[in-house]
Amino acid sequence: MNLNDLPITGRGEVLPDWIDEMGHMNVMWYTHLFSRAVFGFFDLFGFTPEYMQTHAAGSFALELHVRYLAEVRVGQKVTLRTRVLGRTAKRMHYMQFLIIDGSEKLSATGELVSAHVDMKVRRQSPLPEALTAKLDPLIAAHAKLDWAAPVCGTMGP
């Protein structure tokens, strides 16, 4: 599994306040890092804050599955990379990989389903062609990777 084939969608450093009683990063901060990286992923296909404001659009997370593989300690720097797995007219299915810099150890994966939302009515709405024209080639490129995404098996767009 060559994660370097995936775009970097986030970076961070584990702060002292993020450490729990076990001496490693608390689970809530994995969600925080994955959430920040969502916007790095969205930027790849034009689903930017400017787009959201201009089109009264947004995104709601519908499902998240996290796997914790290796602990992260205070002061360590991490990189997040994203692989898009597929989409429907209104939803996107993607996976994020949290990597500990220096060791290149995979610390966690986050598998997500998000929806494009019309914020005027706060309901799912179709992804417009302006976004899918950039998202679909990314889906196709990631589908050609020579390794299977380690999905949980119960999620999908």
C-alpha positions, 0 to 999 in steps of 0.5 A, a space after each residue: 500500500 503506497 500512500 505516497 500515491 495519494 494527495 496530502 489533504 492535511 498536516 498537524 502536530 500533536 499538542 500536549 492538550 491532546 494527550 489522554 491518561 494513557 499518554 497518547 493522542 485521545 480518540 477525539 483528536 483523530 476525528 478532529 484531524 480527519 475533519 480538518 483533512 476533509 476540507 483539504 480533500 474538498 479543495 481538490 475538486 473545487 468544493 471550497 469555502 468560496 463555493 459553499 458561500 456562493 452556492 449556499 451549499 455545504 457538506 454533512 458527514 453521514 458516517 465515519 469508521 475509524 481504525 486505530 493502528 498505532 499510537 501517536 504521542 505528544 509533539 509528533 507531526 502527522 500527515 493525512 492523505 485521502 483516497 476517494 472511493 466513489 460517489 452517488 449523485 449526492 454522496 461521496 465515499 472516501 478514506 483518509 490515512 493518518 501517517 506519523 511523519 518520520 516513521 511513515 507509520 500508518 496510525 489510523 484510517 478514517 472511512 467517511 461518507 459525506 453528502 453535498 447539502 443545499 444549506 437553504 433547506 439543509 437537505 442533501 442535494 446533487 453534486 453539480 457538474 462543476 464539482 463532479 467534472 473534477 471529482 470523477 477523474 480523481 475517483 478514476 485515478 484512485 480506482 487504478 491504484 494497485 492496492 485495495 483500500 482497507 475499507 470496513 466493508 459496511 459503508 458506501 455512498 
